[in-house]
Amino acid sequence: MAKKRSASSVHARPLAKSARPTPDKQLDLTDIPEATDEQLRRARRVGRPVTGNAKQLIAIRIAPRLLAQLRRIAAKQSKPYQTLIHELLERAARKKVA
């Protein structure tokens, strides 16, 4: 069975880059029906809920071997590796303050 390619795959990227976006004014939306009031009432927000505890996105450089080790530890604990890193940093920061 042939592997399905998507625009996000490495092999399909050159094709996706060469594609030109269609301007909004050229899109034909006449076959899409208007949403009813009932449908709008039942609509749910998609995405992460707003909790007030949002974390800040940063970029850091970590040695590949260290990152692999952290990922293995996180997998053993059945948690995402970024959560593990956050917990480790939080614990280290608390020790420095005390």
mmCIF file as gemmi writes it, N, C-alpha and C atoms, coordinates in Angstrom:
data_model
loop_
_atom_site.group_PDB
_atom_site.id
_atom_site.type_symbol
_atom_site.label_atom_id
_atom_site.label_alt_id
_atom_site.label_comp_id
_atom_site.label_asym_id
_atom_site.label_entity_id
_atom_site.label_seq_id
_atom_site.pdbx_PDB_ins_code
_atom_site.Cartn_x
_atom_site.Cartn_y
_atom_site.Cartn_z
_atom_site.occupancy
_atom_site.B_iso_or_equiv
_atom_site.pdbx_formal_charge
_atom_site.auth_seq_id
_atom_site.auth_asym_id
_atom_site.pdbx_PDB_model_num
ATOM 1 N N . MET Axp A 1 ? 0.842 -1.187 0 1 0 ? 1 A 1
ATOM 2 C CA . MET Axp A 1 ? 0 0 0 1 0 ? 1 A 1
ATOM 3 C C . MET Axp A 1 ? 0.884 1.246 0 1 0 ? 1 A 1
ATOM 4 N N . ALA Axp A 2 ? 0.59 2.18 -0.845 1 0 ? 2 A 1
ATOM 5 C CA . ALA Axp A 2 ? 1.38 3.409 -0.949 1 0 ? 2 A 1
ATOM 6 C C . ALA Axp A 2 ? 1.123 4.293 0.267 1 0 ? 2 A 1
ATOM 7 N N . LYS Axp A 3 ? 2.185 4.912 0.753 1 0 ? 3 A 1
ATOM 8 C CA . LYS Axp A 3 ? 2.067 5.811 1.895 1 0 ? 3 A 1
ATOM 9 C C . LYS Axp A 3 ? 1.445 7.129 1.453 1 0 ? 3 A 1
ATOM 10 N N . LYS Axp A 4 ? 0.437 7.568 2.204 1 0 ? 4 A 1
ATOM 11 C CA . LYS Axp A 4 ? -0.242 8.817 1.89 1 0 ? 4 A 1
ATOM 12 C C . LYS Axp A 4 ? 0.679 9.989 2.186 1 0 ? 4 A 1
ATOM 13 N N . ARG Axp A 5 ? 0.777 10.92 1.283 1 0 ? 5 A 1
ATOM 14 C CA . ARG Axp A 5 ? 1.603 12.109 1.487 1 0 ? 5 A 1
ATOM 15 C C . ARG Axp A 5 ? 0.715 13.298 1.83 1 0 ? 5 A 1
ATOM 16 N N . SER Axp A 6 ? 1.199 14.089 2.723 1 0 ? 6 A 1
ATOM 17 C CA . SER Axp A 6 ? 0.475 15.308 3.079 1 0 ? 6 A 1
ATOM 18 C C . SER Axp A 6 ? 1.405 16.489 2.886 1 0 ? 6 A 1
ATOM 19 N N . ALA Axp A 7 ? 0.85 17.671 2.959 1 0 ? 7 A 1
ATOM 20 C CA . ALA Axp A 7 ? 1.65 18.882 2.766 1 0 ? 7 A 1
ATOM 21 C C . ALA Axp A 7 ? 2.701 19.034 3.849 1 0 ? 7 A 1
ATOM 22 N N . SER Axp A 8 ? 2.511 18.356 4.982 1 0 ? 8 A 1
ATOM 23 C CA . SER Axp A 8 ? 3.477 18.488 6.058 1 0 ? 8 A 1
ATOM 24 C C . SER Axp A 8 ? 4.629 17.49 5.939 1 0 ? 8 A 1
ATOM 25 N N . SER Axp A 9 ? 4.517 16.531 5.02 1 0 ? 9 A 1
ATOM 26 C CA . SER Axp A 9 ? 5.605 15.564 4.894 1 0 ? 9 A 1
ATOM 27 C C . SER Axp A 9 ? 6.802 16.203 4.204 1 0 ? 9 A 1
ATOM 28 N N . VAL Axp A 10 ? 7.959 15.695 4.515 1 0 ? 10 A 1
ATOM 29 C CA . VAL Axp A 10 ? 9.205 16.252 3.975 1 0 ? 10 A 1
ATOM 30 C C . VAL Axp A 10 ? 9.206 16.197 2.453 1 0 ? 10 A 1
ATOM 31 N N . HIS Axp A 11 ? 8.714 15.1 1.899 1 0 ? 11 A 1
ATOM 32 C CA . HIS Axp A 11 ? 8.736 14.927 0.448 1 0 ? 11 A 1
ATOM 33 C C . HIS Axp A 11 ? 7.742 15.836 -0.268 1 0 ? 11 A 1
ATOM 34 N N . ALA Axp A 12 ? 6.675 16.222 0.389 1 0 ? 12 A 1
ATOM 35 C CA . ALA Axp A 12 ? 5.644 17.026 -0.256 1 0 ? 12 A 1
ATOM 36 C C . ALA Axp A 12 ? 5.876 18.527 -0.094 1 0 ? 12 A 1
ATOM 37 N N . ARG Axp A 13 ? 6.788 18.907 0.766 1 0 ? 13 A 1
ATOM 38 C CA . ARG Axp A 13 ? 7.002 20.339 1.017 1 0 ? 13 A 1
ATOM 39 C C . ARG Axp A 13 ? 7.316 21.138 -0.238 1 0 ? 13 A 1
ATOM 40 N N . PRO Axp A 14 ? 8.19 20.653 -1.135 1 0 ? 14 A 1
ATOM 41 C CA . PRO Axp A 14 ? 8.448 21.45 -2.34 1 0 ? 14 A 1
ATOM 42 C C . PRO Axp A 14 ? 7.172 21.702 -3.149 1 0 ? 14 A 1
ATOM 43 N N . LEU Axp A 15 ? 6.256 20.745 -3.176 1 0 ? 15 A 1
ATOM 44 C CA . LEU Axp A 15 ? 4.997 20.944 -3.89 1 0 ? 15 A 1
ATOM 45 C C . LEU Axp A 15 ? 4.143 21.998 -3.194 1 0 ? 15 A 1
ATOM 46 N N . ALA Axp A 16 ? 4.086 21.918 -1.865 1 0 ? 16 A 1
ATOM 47 C CA . ALA Axp A 16 ? 3.265 22.859 -1.111 1 0 ? 16 A 1
ATOM 48 C C . ALA Axp A 16 ? 3.809 24.282 -1.237 1 0 ? 16 A 1
ATOM 49 N N . LYS Axp A 17 ? 5.129 24.438 -1.254 1 0 ? 17 A 1
ATOM 50 C CA . LYS Axp A 17 ? 5.714 25.775 -1.372 1 0 ? 17 A 1
ATOM 51 C C . LYS Axp A 17 ? 5.42 26.406 -2.728 1 0 ? 17 A 1
ATOM 52 N N . SER Axp A 18 ? 5.315 25.569 -3.756 1 0 ? 18 A 1
ATOM 53 C CA . SER Axp A 18 ? 5.086 26.121 -5.089 1 0 ? 18 A 1
ATOM 54 C C . SER Axp A 18 ? 3.614 26.46 -5.321 1 0 ? 18 A 1
ATOM 55 N N . ALA Axp A 19 ? 2.719 25.941 -4.466 1 0 ? 19 A 1
ATOM 56 C CA . ALA Axp A 19 ? 1.293 26.228 -4.618 1 0 ? 19 A 1
ATOM 57 C C . ALA Axp A 19 ? 1.013 27.668 -4.199 1 0 ? 19 A 1
ATOM 58 N N . ARG Axp A 20 ? 0.185 28.338 -4.944 1 0 ? 20 A 1
ATOM 59 C CA . ARG Axp A 20 ? -0.176 29.726 -4.611 1 0 ? 20 A 1
ATOM 60 C C . ARG Axp A 20 ? -1.529 29.731 -3.91 1 0 ? 20 A 1
ATOM 61 N N . PRO Axp A 21 ? -1.664 30.501 -2.845 1 0 ? 21 A 1
ATOM 62 C CA . PRO Axp A 21 ? -2.953 30.564 -2.152 1 0 ? 21 A 1
ATOM 63 C C . PRO Axp A 21 ? -4.005 31.264 -3.016 1 0 ? 21 A 1
ATOM 64 N N . THR Axp A 22 ? -5.234 30.808 -2.874 1 0 ? 22 A 1
ATOM 65 C CA . THR Axp A 22 ? -6.345 31.423 -3.604 1 0 ? 22 A 1
ATOM 66 C C . THR Axp A 22 ? -6.861 32.604 -2.797 1 0 ? 22 A 1
ATOM 67 N N . PRO Axp A 23 ? -6.971 33.78 -3.389 1 0 ? 23 A 1
ATOM 68 C CA . PRO Axp A 23 ? -7.522 34.933 -2.659 1 0 ? 23 A 1
ATOM 69 C C . PRO Axp A 23 ? -8.963 34.666 -2.222 1 0 ? 23 A 1
ATOM 70 N N . ASP Axp A 24 ? -9.345 35.203 -1.077 1 0 ? 24 A 1
ATOM 71 C CA . ASP Axp A 24 ? -10.691 34.996 -0.547 1 0 ? 24 A 1
ATOM 72 C C . ASP Axp A 24 ? -11.782 35.368 -1.538 1 0 ? 24 A 1
ATOM 73 N N . LYS Axp A 25 ? -11.571 36.445 -2.278 1 0 ? 25 A 1
ATOM 74 C CA . LYS Axp A 25 ? -12.617 36.905 -3.193 1 0 ? 25 A 1
ATOM 75 C C . LYS Axp A 25 ? -12.858 35.924 -4.341 1 0 ? 25 A 1
ATOM 76 N N . GLN Axp A 26 ? -11.928 35.002 -4.576 1 0 ? 26 A 1
ATOM 77 C CA . GLN Axp A 26 ? -12.102 34.018 -5.646 1 0 ? 26 A 1
ATOM 78 C C . GLN Axp A 26 ? -12.735 32.717 -5.156 1 0 ? 26 A 1
ATOM 79 N N . LEU Axp A 27 ? -12.933 32.575 -3.855 1 0 ? 27 A 1
ATOM 80 C CA . LEU Axp A 27 ? -13.54 31.361 -3.313 1 0 ? 27 A 1
ATOM 81 C C . LEU Axp A 27 ? -15.043 31.383 -3.521 1 0 ? 27 A 1
ATOM 82 N N . ASP Axp A 28 ? -15.603 30.241 -3.935 1 0 ? 28 A 1
ATOM 83 C CA . ASP Axp A 28 ? -17.046 30.11 -4.119 1 0 ? 28 A 1
ATOM 84 C C . ASP Axp A 28 ? -17.624 29.42 -2.894 1 0 ? 28 A 1
ATOM 85 N N . LEU Axp A 29 ? -18.301 30.164 -2.054 1 0 ? 29 A 1
ATOM 86 C CA . LEU Axp A 29 ? -18.859 29.634 -0.817 1 0 ? 29 A 1
ATOM 87 C C . LEU Axp A 29 ? -20.372 29.474 -0.886 1 0 ? 29 A 1
ATOM 88 N N . THR Axp A 30 ? -20.948 29.555 -2.076 1 0 ? 30 A 1
ATOM 89 C CA . THR Axp A 30 ? -22.402 29.521 -2.228 1 0 ? 30 A 1
ATOM 90 C C . THR Axp A 30 ? -23.006 28.174 -1.864 1 0 ? 30 A 1
ATOM 91 N N . ASP Axp A 31 ? -22.241 27.086 -1.93 1 0 ? 31 A 1
ATOM 92 C CA . ASP Axp A 31 ? -22.789 25.773 -1.616 1 0 ? 31 A 1
ATOM 93 C C . ASP Axp A 31 ? -22.729 25.443 -0.129 1 0 ? 31 A 1
ATOM 94 N N . ILE Axp A 32 ? -22.209 26.366 0.695 1 0 ? 32 A 1
ATOM 95 C CA . ILE Axp A 32 ? -22.144 26.151 2.139 1 0 ? 32 A 1
ATOM 96 C C . ILE Axp A 32 ? -23.335 26.852 2.78 1 0 ? 32 A 1
ATOM 97 N N . PRO Axp A 33 ? -24.227 26.08 3.43 1 0 ? 33 A 1
ATOM 98 C CA . PRO Axp A 33 ? -25.42 26.702 4.024 1 0 ? 33 A 1
ATOM 99 C C . PRO Axp A 33 ? -25.078 27.541 5.254 1 0 ? 33 A 1
ATOM 100 N N . GLU Axp A 34 ? -25.889 28.534 5.522 1 0 ? 34 A 1
ATOM 101 C CA . GLU Axp A 34 ? -25.725 29.366 6.711 1 0 ? 34 A 1
ATOM 102 C C . GLU Axp A 34 ? -26.013 28.523 7.95 1 0 ? 34 A 1
ATOM 103 N N . ALA Axp A 35 ? -25.314 28.785 9.045 1 0 ? 35 A 1
ATOM 104 C CA . ALA Axp A 35 ? -25.559 28.082 10.294 1 0 ? 35 A 1
ATOM 105 C C . ALA Axp A 35 ? -26.86 28.585 10.9 1 0 ? 35 A 1
ATOM 106 N N . THR Axp A 36 ? -27.66 27.658 11.43 1 0 ? 36 A 1
ATOM 107 C CA . THR Axp A 36 ? -28.922 28.04 12.067 1 0 ? 36 A 1
ATOM 108 C C . THR Axp A 36 ? -28.638 28.538 13.483 1 0 ? 36 A 1
ATOM 109 N N . ASP Axp A 37 ? -29.624 29.205 14.075 1 0 ? 37 A 1
ATOM 110 C CA . ASP Axp A 37 ? -29.473 29.681 15.449 1 0 ? 37 A 1
ATOM 111 C C . ASP Axp A 37 ? -29.237 28.504 16.395 1 0 ? 37 A 1
ATOM 112 N N . GLU Axp A 38 ? -29.911 27.383 16.154 1 0 ? 38 A 1
ATOM 113 C CA . GLU Axp A 38 ? -29.745 26.193 16.998 1 0 ? 38 A 1
ATOM 114 C C . GLU Axp A 38 ? -28.316 25.653 16.89 1 0 ? 38 A 1
ATOM 115 N N . GLN Axp A 39 ? -27.775 25.604 15.689 1 0 ? 39 A 1
ATOM 116 C CA . GLN Axp A 39 ? -26.403 25.134 15.508 1 0 ? 39 A 1
ATOM 117 C C . GLN Axp A 39 ? -25.415 26.061 16.214 1 0 ? 39 A 1
ATOM 118 N N . LEU Axp A 40 ? -25.634 27.349 16.129 1 0 ? 40 A 1
ATOM 119 C CA . LEU Axp A 40 ? -24.753 28.305 16.799 1 0 ? 40 A 1
ATOM 120 C C . LEU Axp A 40 ? -24.844 28.178 18.315 1 0 ? 40 A 1
ATOM 121 N N . ARG Axp A 41 ? -26.06 27.884 18.835 1 0 ? 41 A 1
ATOM 122 C CA . ARG Axp A 41 ? -26.241 27.703 20.274 1 0 ? 41 A 1
ATOM 123 C C . ARG Axp A 41 ? -25.482 26.473 20.781 1 0 ? 41 A 1
ATOM 124 N N . ARG Axp A 42 ? -25.458 25.41 19.966 1 0 ? 42 A 1
ATOM 125 C CA . ARG Axp A 42 ? -24.806 24.161 20.36 1 0 ? 42 A 1
ATOM 126 C C . ARG Axp A 42 ? -23.299 24.162 20.091 1 0 ? 42 A 1
ATOM 127 N N . ALA Axp A 43 ? -22.8 25.178 19.428 1 0 ? 43 A 1
ATOM 128 C CA . ALA Axp A 43 ? -21.384 25.215 19.053 1 0 ? 43 A 1
ATOM 129 C C . ALA Axp A 43 ? -20.498 25.253 20.298 1 0 ? 43 A 1
ATOM 130 N N . ARG Axp A 44 ? -19.383 24.582 20.223 1 0 ? 44 A 1
ATOM 131 C CA . ARG Axp A 44 ? -18.428 24.537 21.32 1 0 ? 44 A 1
ATOM 132 C C . ARG Axp A 44 ? -17.112 25.143 20.867 1 0 ? 44 A 1
ATOM 133 N N . ARG Axp A 45 ? -16.416 25.776 21.794 1 0 ? 45 A 1
ATOM 134 C CA . ARG Axp A 45 ? -15.104 26.338 21.499 1 0 ? 45 A 1
ATOM 135 C C . ARG Axp A 45 ? -14.107 25.204 21.323 1 0 ? 45 A 1
ATOM 136 N N . VAL Axp A 46 ? -13.239 25.325 20.35 1 0 ? 46 A 1
ATOM 137 C CA . VAL Axp A 46 ? -12.228 24.31 20.093 1 0 ? 46 A 1
ATOM 138 C C . VAL Axp A 46 ? -10.878 24.854 20.527 1 0 ? 46 A 1
ATOM 139 N N . GLY Axp A 47 ? -10.059 24.007 21.103 1 0 ? 47 A 1
ATOM 140 C CA . GLY Axp A 47 ? -8.734 24.428 21.531 1 0 ? 47 A 1
ATOM 141 C C . GLY Axp A 47 ? -8.577 24.293 23.023 1 0 ? 47 A 1
ATOM 142 N N . ARG Axp A 48 ? -7.467 24.786 23.507 1 0 ? 48 A 1
ATOM 143 C CA . ARG Axp A 48 ? -7.195 24.691 24.936 1 0 ? 48 A 1
ATOM 144 C C . ARG Axp A 48 ? -8.086 25.659 25.709 1 0 ? 48 A 1
ATOM 145 N N . PRO Axp A 49 ? -8.61 25.205 26.849 1 0 ? 49 A 1
ATOM 146 C CA . PRO Axp A 49 ? -9.425 26.113 27.657 1 0 ? 49 A 1
ATOM 147 C C . PRO Axp A 49 ? -8.558 27.192 28.294 1 0 ? 49 A 1
ATOM 148 N N . VAL Axp A 50 ? -9.122 28.351 28.491 1 0 ? 50 A 1
ATOM 149 C CA . VAL Axp A 50 ? -8.405 29.445 29.134 1 0 ? 50 A 1
ATOM 150 C C . VAL Axp A 50 ? -8.432 29.18 30.63 1 0 ? 50 A 1
ATOM 151 N N . THR Axp A 51 ? -7.26 28.93 31.23 1 0 ? 51 A 1
ATOM 152 C CA . THR Axp A 51 ? -7.197 28.59 32.644 1 0 ? 51 A 1
ATOM 153 C C . THR Axp A 51 ? -6.589 29.69 33.485 1 0 ? 51 A 1
ATOM 154 N N . GLY Axp A 52 ? -5.911 30.619 32.846 1 0 ? 52 A 1
ATOM 155 C CA . GLY Axp A 52 ? -5.215 31.648 33.603 1 0 ? 52 A 1
ATOM 156 C C . GLY Axp A 52 ? -3.824 31.187 34.02 1 0 ? 52 A 1
ATOM 157 N N . ASN Axp A 53 ? -3.483 29.923 33.714 1 0 ? 53 A 1
ATOM 158 C CA . ASN Axp A 53 ? -2.171 29.37 34.067 1 0 ? 53 A 1
ATOM 159 C C . ASN Axp A 53 ? -1.326 29.135 32.818 1 0 ? 53 A 1
ATOM 160 N N . ALA Axp A 54 ? -1.487 29.959 31.827 1 0 ? 54 A 1
ATOM 161 C CA . ALA Axp A 54 ? -0.778 29.757 30.569 1 0 ? 54 A 1
ATOM 162 C C . ALA Axp A 54 ? 0.727 29.84 30.788 1 0 ? 54 A 1
ATOM 163 N N . LYS Axp A 55 ? 1.421 28.928 30.137 1 0 ? 55 A 1
ATOM 164 C CA . LYS Axp A 55 ? 2.876 28.935 30.211 1 0 ? 55 A 1
ATOM 165 C C . LYS Axp A 55 ? 3.423 29.721 29.026 1 0 ? 55 A 1
ATOM 166 N N . GLN Axp A 56 ? 4.611 30.248 29.187 1 0 ? 56 A 1
ATOM 167 C CA . GLN Axp A 56 ? 5.232 31.033 28.125 1 0 ? 56 A 1
ATOM 168 C C . GLN Axp A 56 ? 6.051 30.112 27.231 1 0 ? 56 A 1
ATOM 169 N N . LEU Axp A 57 ? 5.875 30.268 25.939 1 0 ? 57 A 1
ATOM 170 C CA . LEU Axp A 57 ? 6.629 29.488 24.973 1 0 ? 57 A 1
ATOM 171 C C . LEU Axp A 57 ? 8.03 30.071 24.836 1 0 ? 57 A 1
ATOM 172 N N . ILE Axp A 58 ? 9.041 29.208 25.01 1 0 ? 58 A 1
ATOM 173 C CA . ILE Axp A 58 ? 10.437 29.643 24.864 1 0 ? 58 A 1
ATOM 174 C C . ILE Axp A 58 ? 11.174 28.644 23.985 1 0 ? 58 A 1
ATOM 175 N N . ALA Axp A 59 ? 12.354 28.997 23.577 1 0 ? 59 A 1
ATOM 176 C CA . ALA Axp A 59 ? 13.214 28.073 22.838 1 0 ? 59 A 1
ATOM 177 C C . ALA Axp A 59 ? 14.535 27.971 23.588 1 0 ? 59 A 1
ATOM 178 N N . ILE Axp A 60 ? 14.948 26.743 23.869 1 0 ? 60 A 1
ATOM 179 C CA . ILE Axp A 60 ? 16.232 26.522 24.519 1 0 ? 60 A 1
ATOM 180 C C . ILE Axp A 60 ? 16.985 25.438 23.759 1 0 ? 60 A 1
ATOM 181 N N . ARG Axp A 61 ? 18.287 25.429 23.92 1 0 ? 61 A 1
ATOM 182 C CA . ARG Axp A 61 ? 19.113 24.402 23.272 1 0 ? 61 A 1
ATOM 183 C C . ARG Axp A 61 ? 19.532 23.392 24.335 1 0 ? 61 A 1
ATOM 184 N N . ILE Axp A 62 ? 19.239 22.115 24.049 1 0 ? 62 A 1
ATOM 185 C CA . ILE Axp A 62 ? 19.582 21.024 24.948 1 0 ? 62 A 1
ATOM 186 C C . ILE Axp A 62 ? 20.356 19.991 24.141 1 0 ? 62 A 1
ATOM 187 N N . ALA Axp A 63 ? 21.397 19.458 24.725 1 0 ? 63 A 1
ATOM 188 C CA . ALA Axp A 63 ? 22.188 18.428 24.054 1 0 ? 63 A 1
ATOM 189 C C . ALA Axp A 63 ? 21.278 17.253 23.678 1 0 ? 63 A 1
ATOM 190 N N . PRO Axp A 64 ? 21.44 16.718 22.486 1 0 ? 64 A 1
ATOM 191 C CA . PRO Axp A 64 ? 20.575 15.616 22.033 1 0 ? 64 A 1
ATOM 192 C C . PRO Axp A 64 ? 20.555 14.424 22.991 1 0 ? 64 A 1
ATOM 193 N N . ARG Axp A 65 ? 21.715 14.076 23.565 1 0 ? 65 A 1
ATOM 194 C CA . ARG Axp A 65 ? 21.743 12.934 24.489 1 0 ? 65 A 1
ATOM 195 C C . ARG Axp A 65 ? 20.94 13.224 25.752 1 0 ? 65 A 1
ATOM 196 N N . LEU Axp A 66 ? 21.02 14.452 26.26 1 0 ? 66 A 1
ATOM 197 C CA . LEU Axp A 66 ? 20.256 14.829 27.452 1 0 ? 66 A 1
ATOM 198 C C . LEU Axp A 66 ? 18.761 14.806 27.142 1 0 ? 66 A 1
ATOM 199 N N . LEU Axp A 67 ? 18.392 15.345 26.006 1 0 ? 67 A 1
ATOM 200 C CA . LEU Axp A 67 ? 16.98 15.352 25.627 1 0 ? 67 A 1
ATOM 201 C C . LEU Axp A 67 ? 16.452 13.929 25.479 1 0 ? 67 A 1
ATOM 202 N N . ALA Axp A 68 ? 17.224 13.049 24.877 1 0 ? 68 A 1
ATOM 203 C CA . ALA Axp A 68 ? 16.81 11.655 24.726 1 0 ? 68 A 1
ATOM 204 C C . ALA Axp A 68 ? 16.62 11.011 26.098 1 0 ? 68 A 1
ATOM 205 N N . GLN Axp A 69 ? 17.534 11.311 27.018 1 0 ? 69 A 1
ATOM 206 C CA . GLN Axp A 69 ? 17.425 10.767 28.372 1 0 ? 69 A 1
ATOM 207 C C . GLN Axp A 69 ? 16.174 11.283 29.075 1 0 ? 69 A 1
ATOM 208 N N . LEU Axp A 70 ? 15.902 12.578 28.944 1 0 ? 70 A 1
ATOM 209 C CA . LEU Axp A 70 ? 14.703 13.156 29.558 1 0 ? 70 A 1
ATOM 210 C C . LEU Axp A 70 ? 13.435 12.548 28.965 1 0 ? 70 A 1
ATOM 211 N N . ARG Axp A 71 ? 13.438 12.318 27.657 1 0 ? 71 A 1
ATOM 212 C CA . ARG Axp A 71 ? 12.276 11.693 27.021 1 0 ? 71 A 1
ATOM 213 C C . ARG Axp A 71 ? 12.061 10.267 27.526 1 0 ? 71 A 1
ATOM 214 N N . ARG Axp A 72 ? 13.15 9.512 27.723 1 0 ? 72 A 1
ATOM 215 C CA . ARG Axp A 72 ? 13.024 8.146 28.247 1 0 ? 72 A 1
ATOM 216 C C . ARG Axp A 72 ? 12.455 8.17 29.669 1 0 ? 72 A 1
ATOM 217 N N . ILE Axp A 73 ? 12.968 9.066 30.505 1 0 ? 73 A 1
ATOM 218 C CA . ILE Axp A 73 ? 12.477 9.185 31.887 1 0 ? 73 A 1
ATOM 219 C C . ILE Axp A 73 ? 10.992 9.543 31.88 1 0 ? 73 A 1
ATOM 220 N N . ALA Axp A 74 ? 10.619 10.507 31.04 1 0 ? 74 A 1
ATOM 221 C CA . ALA Axp A 74 ? 9.215 10.925 30.963 1 0 ? 74 A 1
ATOM 222 C C . ALA Axp A 74 ? 8.33 9.766 30.498 1 0 ? 74 A 1
ATOM 223 N N . ALA Axp A 75 ? 8.795 9 29.524 1 0 ? 75 A 1
ATOM 224 C CA . ALA Axp A 75 ? 8.013 7.863 29.02 1 0 ? 75 A 1
ATOM 225 C C . ALA Axp A 75 ? 7.789 6.832 30.126 1 0 ? 75 A 1
ATOM 226 N N . LYS Axp A 76 ? 8.821 6.587 30.938 1 0 ? 76 A 1
ATOM 227 C CA . LYS Axp A 76 ? 8.682 5.642 32.054 1 0 ? 76 A 1
ATOM 228 C C . LYS Axp A 76 ? 7.654 6.128 33.065 1 0 ? 76 A 1
ATOM 229 N N . GLN Axp A 77 ? 7.541 7.448 33.193 1 0 ? 77 A 1
ATOM 230 C CA . GLN Axp A 77 ? 6.574 8.034 34.133 1 0 ? 77 A 1
ATOM 231 C C . GLN Axp A 77 ? 5.228 8.302 33.47 1 0 ? 77 A 1
ATOM 232 N N . SER Axp A 78 ? 5.097 7.94 32.192 1 0 ? 78 A 1
ATOM 233 C CA . SER Axp A 78 ? 3.851 8.144 31.418 1 0 ? 78 A 1
ATOM 234 C C . SER Axp A 78 ? 3.402 9.601 31.421 1 0 ? 78 A 1
ATOM 235 N N . LYS Axp A 79 ? 4.35 10.486 31.138 1 0 ? 79 A 1
ATOM 236 C CA . LYS Axp A 79 ? 4.003 11.903 31.053 1 0 ? 79 A 1
ATOM 237 C C . LYS Axp A 79 ? 4.767 12.523 29.89 1 0 ? 79 A 1
ATOM 238 N N . PRO Axp A 80 ? 4.287 13.642 29.355 1 0 ? 80 A 1
ATOM 239 C CA . PRO Axp A 80 ? 5.012 14.327 28.277 1 0 ? 80 A 1
ATOM 240 C C . PRO Axp A 80 ? 6.368 14.83 28.779 1 0 ? 80 A 1
ATOM 241 N N . TYR Axp A 81 ? 7.374 14.774 27.919 1 0 ? 81 A 1
ATOM 242 C CA . TYR Axp A 81 ? 8.718 15.168 28.344 1 0 ? 81 A 1
ATOM 243 C C . TYR Axp A 81 ? 8.795 16.646 28.721 1 0 ? 81 A 1
ATOM 244 N N . GLN Axp A 82 ? 7.993 17.493 28.085 1 0 ? 82 A 1
ATOM 245 C CA . GLN Axp A 82 ? 8.028 18.913 28.435 1 0 ? 82 A 1
ATOM 246 C C . GLN Axp A 82 ? 7.481 19.137 29.841 1 0 ? 82 A 1
ATOM 247 N N . THR Axp A 83 ? 6.507 18.348 30.227 1 0 ? 83 A 1
ATOM 248 C CA . THR Axp A 83 ? 5.976 18.424 31.591 1 0 ? 83 A 1
ATOM 249 C C . THR Axp A 83 ? 7.048 18.014 32.586 1 0 ? 83 A 1
ATOM 250 N N . LEU Axp A 84 ? 7.771 16.947 32.27 1 0 ? 84 A 1
ATOM 251 C CA . LEU Axp A 84 ? 8.866 16.504 33.146 1 0 ? 84 A 1
ATOM 252 C C . LEU Axp A 84 ? 9.92 17.595 33.292 1 0 ? 84 A 1
ATOM 253 N N . ILE Axp A 85 ? 10.326 18.198 32.187 1 0 ? 85 A 1
ATOM 254 C CA . ILE Axp A 85 ? 11.328 19.264 32.234 1 0 ? 85 A 1
ATOM 255 C C . ILE Axp A 85 ? 10.831 20.42 33.099 1 0 ? 85 A 1
ATOM 256 N N . HIS Axp A 86 ? 9.563 20.784 32.944 1 0 ? 86 A 1
ATOM 257 C CA . HIS Axp A 86 ? 8.969 21.863 33.742 1 0 ? 86 A 1
ATOM 258 C C . HIS Axp A 86 ? 9.039 21.519 35.224 1 0 ? 86 A 1
ATOM 259 N N . GLU Axp A 87 ? 8.683 20.281 35.573 1 0 ? 87 A 1
ATOM 260 C CA . GLU Axp A 87 ? 8.717 19.864 36.975 1 0 ? 87 A 1
ATOM 261 C C . GLU Axp A 87 ? 10.141 19.889 37.539 1 0 ? 87 A 1
ATOM 262 N N . LEU Axp A 88 ? 11.093 19.42 36.751 1 0 ? 88 A 1
ATOM 263 C CA . LEU Axp A 88 ? 12.488 19.422 37.203 1 0 ? 88 A 1
ATOM 264 C C . LEU Axp A 88 ? 13 20.845 37.427 1 0 ? 88 A 1
ATOM 265 N N . LEU Axp A 89 ? 12.689 21.746 36.506 1 0 ? 89 A 1
ATOM 266 C CA . LEU Axp A 89 ? 13.114 23.143 36.651 1 0 ? 89 A 1
ATOM 267 C C . LEU Axp A 89 ? 12.451 23.797 37.856 1 0 ? 89 A 1
ATOM 268 N N . GLU Axp A 90 ? 11.175 23.483 38.053 1 0 ? 90 A 1
ATOM 269 C CA . GLU Axp A 90 ? 10.435 24.056 39.186 1 0 ? 90 A 1
ATOM 270 C C . GLU Axp A 90 ? 11.055 23.603 40.506 1 0 ? 90 A 1
ATOM 271 N N . ARG Axp A 91 ? 11.378 22.297 40.601 1 0 ? 91 A 1
ATOM 272 C CA . ARG Axp A 91 ? 12.004 21.765 41.816 1 0 ? 91 A 1
ATOM 273 C C . ARG Axp A 91 ? 13.377 22.401 42.052 1 0 ? 91 A 1
ATOM 274 N N . ALA Axp A 92 ? 14.167 22.533 41.005 1 0 ? 92 A 1
ATOM 275 C CA . ALA Axp A 92 ? 15.498 23.131 41.141 1 0 ? 92 A 1
ATOM 276 C C . ALA Axp A 92 ? 15.392 24.592 41.567 1 0 ? 92 A 1
ATOM 277 N N . ALA Axp A 93 ? 14.431 25.313 41.025 1 0 ? 93 A 1
ATOM 278 C CA . ALA Axp A 93 ? 14.255 26.719 41.383 1 0 ? 93 A 1
ATOM 279 C C . ALA Axp A 93 ? 13.829 26.863 42.848 1 0 ? 93 A 1
ATOM 280 N N . ARG Axp A 94 ? 12.968 25.956 43.322 1 0 ? 94 A 1
ATOM 281 C CA . ARG Axp A 94 ? 12.528 25.992 44.713 1 0 ? 94 A 1
ATOM 282 C C . ARG Axp A 94 ? 13.696 25.726 45.66 1 0 ? 94 A 1
ATOM 283 N N . LYS Axp A 95 ? 14.596 24.815 45.287 1 0 ? 95 A 1
ATOM 284 C CA . LYS Axp A 95 ? 15.756 24.497 46.13 1 0 ? 95 A 1
ATOM 285 C C . LYS Axp A 95 ? 16.677 25.71 46.237 1 0 ? 95 A 1
ATOM 286 N N . LYS Axp A 96 ? 16.847 26.447 45.146 1 0 ? 96 A 1
ATOM 287 C CA . LYS Axp A 96 ? 17.729 27.611 45.148 1 0 ? 96 A 1
ATOM 288 C C . LYS Axp A 96 ? 17.189 28.738 46.03 1 0 ? 96 A 1
ATOM 289 N N . VAL Axp A 97 ? 15.856 28.845 46.109 1 0 ? 97 A 1
ATOM 290 C CA . VAL Axp A 97 ? 15.227 29.91 46.898 1 0 ? 97 A 1
ATOM 291 C C . VAL Axp A 97 ? 15.318 29.566 48.382 1 0 ? 97 A 1
ATOM 292 N N . ALA Axp A 98 ? 15.165 28.31 48.722 1 0 ? 98 A 1
ATOM 293 C CA . ALA Axp A 98 ? 15.147 27.88 50.143 1 0 ? 98 A 1
ATOM 294 C C . ALA Axp A 98 ? 16.499 27.941 50.804 1 0 ? 98 A 1
